[in-house]
Amino acid sequence: MTIEIREASVSDSRSVLEMKRKLDGQTRFMMFEPDERSMDVAAMQSEIAQLRAADNSVLLLAFARGTDMPVGYVEVTGGRFRRNRHVGSLVIGICATHTGMGIGTALLGACADWARAHGIGRLELTVMVHNDRAIRLYEKSGFVVEGRRVAALMVDGVAVDEYVMGRIL
C-alpha cells in the first residue's frame, strides 16, 4: 500500500475530527473515551491553525494513496518556553483497518525529519505499559523508556501505568 504523508491544513478539519473520533472508539490505548471528544469542526479548525502558526508544532496526516480521508496521524506539540522549545511531545494514532502496514513507522520517520528541520532535538511520548505493539514501534524508531508513571490513567476503573519514552534526534 502506498501512503502519502503531509501536513494538515485547516481544510482537513472535518476529516481529522472524524478520524480522531473513529480512533476513540477503536482502541482503548488513546486518551479519549469513545463519547468524550466534545470538539466540533470549528474547534478543530482553530487547533490546526494554532499548530500551523507555531514553528515547533505540527499535525502530520497519513493517507492511503487516492483517498481523501486520513488513516493515521502524528501530532507534535513543541515546548512553549526558551528552555523547552527544542522538545516535541507527540501523539500518534492509526485506524484499525490500517495497522500493521508500516504507517506508524512512516509517520514517526516523517515526524523526526520534520522535527530536525524545525529545531526540535528531542521527541517524547507516553504509552500504556501493556501496549506492546506500540512500544515495539517506538523502540524500532529510536525511542527508549525513560521512566514509569504509576497509576497515571484510569481505564475501565482500573489504574494503568504509562512509560515515558524519549528520543534524542
QUISULVEN-V736539 format. One record per run of one state. SS is the DSSP state (H for helix, E for strand, C for the rest). FROM is the first residue (numbers start at 1). LEN is the number of residues. If there is no record, write none. Layout:
BEGIN
SS|FROM|LEN + SS|FROM|LEN
END
This chain:
BEGIN
C|1|2 + E|3|5 + C|8|2 + H|10|17 + C|27|14 + H|41|13 + C|54|4 + E|58|7 + C|65|7 + E|72|7 + C|79|8 + E|87|8 + C|95|1 + H|96|3 + C|99|4 + H|103|15 + C|118|4 + E|122|7 + C|129|3 + H|132|9 + C|141|3 + E|144|12 + C|156|2 + E|158|11 + C|169|1
END
